[in-house]
Amino acid sequence: MADRPINRRAWMLAALAAASGLDLAAVRAPRAAEKMSKQEAEYQDSPKDIRTCATCTLFEPPRACKVVEGDVSPYGWCKAFALAD
């Protein structure tokens, strides 16, 4: 880190964290990595009407989701369903 310039955003975060007494690691920790449980998402292994995980923009083949944790069926459904435009 000797020859590396200080990023303005990093400096501001460090200054704000120090001034407010926050843990800098907590400020930088990404919360987007946290996913909903299947229960929170009201996930079901069967489709709802014609809506399925396979047609959702959040589905990650072959059996994953960007917002629901664990294994999801391409034929499943949850309340986070988002059809592509």
C-alpha contacts under 8 A as a table, 3 or more apart, distances in Angstrom:
res1	aa1	res2	aa2	distance
1	M	4	R	5.12
6	I	10	A	7.16
6	I	11	W	6.71
7	N	10	A	5.20
7	N	11	W	6.16
8	R	11	W	5.08
8	R	12	M	6.19
9	R	12	M	5.10
9	R	13	L	6.16
10	A	13	L	5.12
10	A	14	A	6.12
11	W	14	A	5.12
11	W	15	A	6.13
12	M	15	A	5.03
12	M	16	L	6.07
13	L	16	L	5.15
13	L	17	A	5.96
13	L	24	L	7.61
13	L	27	V	7.70
14	A	17	A	5.10
14	A	18	A	6.04
14	A	24	L	6.48
15	A	18	A	5.17
15	A	19	A	6.06
16	L	19	A	5.09
16	L	20	S	6.07
17	A	20	S	5.29
17	A	21	G	5.75
17	A	22	L	4.71
17	A	23	D	6.45
17	A	24	L	5.72
17	A	27	V	7.41
18	A	21	G	5.13
18	A	22	L	6.39
18	A	23	D	7.92
18	A	24	L	7.81
19	A	22	L	7.85
22	L	26	A	7.43
22	L	27	V	7.38
23	D	26	A	5.34
23	D	27	V	6.63
24	L	27	V	5.03
24	L	28	R	6.36
25	A	28	R	5.22
25	A	29	A	6.02
26	A	29	A	5.13
30	P	33	A	6.33
31	R	34	E	5.69
32	A	35	K	7.57
34	E	67	V	7.73
35	K	66	K	7.42
35	K	67	V	4.82
35	K	68	V	5.21
35	K	69	E	5.44
36	M	39	Q	7.88
36	M	40	E	5.81
36	M	41	A	6.12
36	M	67	V	5.97
36	M	68	V	4.85
36	M	69	E	5.99
37	S	40	E	5.17
37	S	41	A	6.28
37	S	68	V	5.86
37	S	69	E	5.54
37	S	70	G	7.94
38	K	41	A	5.10
38	K	42	E	5.96
38	K	43	Y	5.03
38	K	68	V	6.13
38	K	69	E	6.64
38	K	70	G	7.78
39	Q	42	E	4.95
39	Q	43	Y	6.30
40	E	43	Y	7.75
41	A	68	V	6.80
41	A	78	C	5.57
41	A	79	K	5.65
41	A	80	A	6.61
42	E	78	C	5.42
42	E	79	K	6.09
43	Y	76	G	7.19
43	Y	77	W	5.74
43	Y	78	C	4.25
43	Y	79	K	7.12
44	Q	47	P	7.44
44	Q	76	G	5.53
44	Q	77	W	5.50
44	Q	78	C	6.34
45	D	72	V	7.46
45	D	73	S	6.07
45	D	75	Y	6.47
45	D	76	G	4.07
45	D	77	W	6.57
46	S	52	T	7.69
46	S	75	Y	5.66
46	S	76	G	4.42
46	S	77	W	6.34
47	P	50	I	6.47
47	P	51	R	5.67
47	P	52	T	4.94
47	P	53	C	7.80
47	P	75	Y	5.63
47	P	76	G	4.98
47	P	77	W	5.22
48	K	51	R	5.26
48	K	52	T	6.79
48	K	76	G	7.90
48	K	77	W	6.19
51	R	55	T	6.89
51	R	56	C	7.84
51	R	77	W	6.74
51	R	81	F	7.77
52	T	55	T	5.57
52	T	56	C	6.66
52	T	74	P	6.50
52	T	75	Y	5.12
52	T	76	G	5.37
52	T	77	W	5.12
52	T	81	F	7.93
53	C	56	C	5.01
53	C	58	L	7.78
53	C	59	F	5.78
53	C	72	V	7.85
53	C	73	S	6.94
53	C	74	P	4.88
53	C	75	Y	5.84
53	C	76	G	5.37
53	C	77	W	5.37
53	C	78	C	7.79
53	C	81	F	7.17
54	A	59	F	6.17
54	A	61	P	7.82
54	A	74	P	4.55
54	A	75	Y	6.45
54	A	76	G	7.99
55	T	59	F	7.54
55	T	83	L	6.39
55	T	84	A	7.58
56	C	59	F	5.55
56	C	81	F	5.78
56	C	82	A	5.16
56	C	83	L	4.97
56	C	84	A	6.63
57	T	81	F	7.77
57	T	82	A	5.72
57	T	83	L	5.99
57	T	84	A	5.64
58	L	65	C	5.66
58	L	66	K	5.26
58	L	67	V	6.99
58	L	81	F	7.42
58	L	82	A	6.90
59	F	63	R	7.70
59	F	64	A	6.10
59	F	65	C	4.55
59	F	66	K	6.44
59	F	74	P	7.82
60	E	63	R	6.48
60	E	64	A	4.86
60	E	65	C	5.21
60	E	66	K	6.82
61	P	64	A	6.04
61	P	74	P	7.80
62	P	74	P	7.45
63	R	71	D	5.55
63	R	72	V	5.01
63	R	73	S	5.70
63	R	74	P	6.42
64	A	68	V	7.79
64	A	69	E	7.70
64	A	70	G	6.83
64	A	71	D	5.61
64	A	72	V	5.48
64	A	73	S	7.89
65	C	68	V	5.38
65	C	69	E	6.93
65	C	70	G	7.92
65	C	71	D	7.97
65	C	72	V	6.88
66	K	69	E	7.94
67	V	80	A	7.81
72	V	76	G	6.75
73	S	76	G	4.98
77	W	81	F	6.82
78	C	81	F	5.76
